Amino acid sequence: MLVELGILGALVASKDQTASSQQLAEASKCEEGVVVRLMRLACSLCFCDELDEQTYRANELTIMLVRPGWQGAMRWMDIIYPVTANLRGFLSSTDFGRVPDPSDTAFEYVHKKTMWRVLEEKPDQRRNFDLWMHERKRHEETLWHRRYPACASLSPDTLRSGPDAVLMVDVGGANGSQLVNFRKQTPHLPGRYVLQDLPESVAAMVQPPEGIEVVAHDFFTPQPVKGARFYYFRNVFHNWPDHKCVEILRNIVPAMDPEYSTLLIDDYVLPDKNAQLRSAIADIHMMYMFNSSERTERQYKEIVSQVGLEIVAVYPAGVNEEAILEVRVAVNK
Ligand SMILES: C[S@@+](CC[C@H](N)C(=O)[O-])C[C@H]1O[C@@H](n2cnc3c(N)ncnc32)[C@H](O)[C@@H]1O
């Protein structure tokens, strides 16, 4: 309500980011009594500070909450909350996992279709989802090219050039935030930058990012871009159960040049023991949304080896249990 009514936005926009309930009521055209009650809750949650009686100041959280990505995330919860609210009903319908049906997810139990289908039918929610994906990884330490050491030594001498040469394909890349950032840092490098996602994601893009080719591509069909230097997947495999991950990989391996191409998986990579709370929650989220999981390195090894690939290095993010897995065509495939 605070975001939708523009109350937090008005606070952030006010002089010194400080305002009284009366000023916020005027700015948001909301009854002052409602502002006071909502702000009481917001301050108790540390979303902003109450300096004096009914006088408020924005803090770091307020500023974060009014960003488009966080607004998108809160609106996106319209789709998610009914799923979590019905989780127990779903689990009970599967006898708490004892009745195996790999096509069942709590999401489909509630919405009667997959999440990708819901997003296809609701362009507004597709946009909210993409904004949220972008927001989640906007921080410097999460940028893949900062965490992947090979990027530091990329140079025109070691890369292919010419009209067919492709430097990076961001597969299932949504709005391609990582690709856009990488391109900004590497304008001197040869090769094209290609962003692929479902047609509705491509259609939701208001303006294609400069210098990026945006193409609709279903990753369950053969990869059309051959011999790229990098095929990059961020937060893609965690949406799919093992057999579907194998299918995605099977469609990309023939496009890889064993001498040149690297496949990068940027996702949670859980430790074998004592996983952090955040990773454990993300894993359960994947379970009820997609019947998939966050995985350990061992689990990823098992998956990639089924299609003749091998993990050659792992680069942890450092800030949480996410990492980049560097994957190549196995030498003795
Ligand atoms: C969790 S999002 C991650 C998006 C992006 N990589 C990021 O990290 O911001 C997964 C993405 O996979 C895309 N996707 C789902 N099914 C797909 C398919 N069959 N082919 C291509 N992309 C697909 C979704 O549209 C979505 O953008």
The ligand as a Gaussian input file, in Angstrom:
#p B3LYP/6-31G(d) Opt

LIG

0 1
 C       14.907000     -17.048000     -13.436000
 S       14.855000     -16.258000     -14.984000
 C       16.531000     -15.717000     -15.174000
 C       16.665000     -14.637000     -16.179000
 C       18.085000     -14.103000     -16.399000
 N       18.998000     -15.125000     -16.813000
 C       18.566000     -13.421000     -15.148000
 O       19.347000     -14.014000     -14.412000
 O       18.147000     -12.286000     -14.904000
 C       14.749000     -17.605000     -16.152000
 C       14.561000     -17.149000     -17.583000
 O       14.425000     -18.311000     -18.423000
 C       13.501000     -17.975000     -19.458000
 N       12.934000     -19.200000     -20.055000
 C       12.065000     -20.079000     -19.512000
 N       11.787000     -21.069000     -20.363000
 C       12.535000     -20.819000     -21.478000
 C       12.688000     -21.497000     -22.725000
 N       12.040000     -22.629000     -22.971000
 N       13.532000     -20.961000     -23.636000
 C       14.189000     -19.796000     -23.377000
 N       14.097000     -19.117000     -22.211000
 C       13.260000     -19.618000     -21.276000
 C       12.453000     -17.152000     -18.738000
 O       11.664000     -16.399000     -19.623000
 C       13.318000     -16.309000     -17.804000
 O       13.669000     -15.077000     -18.373000

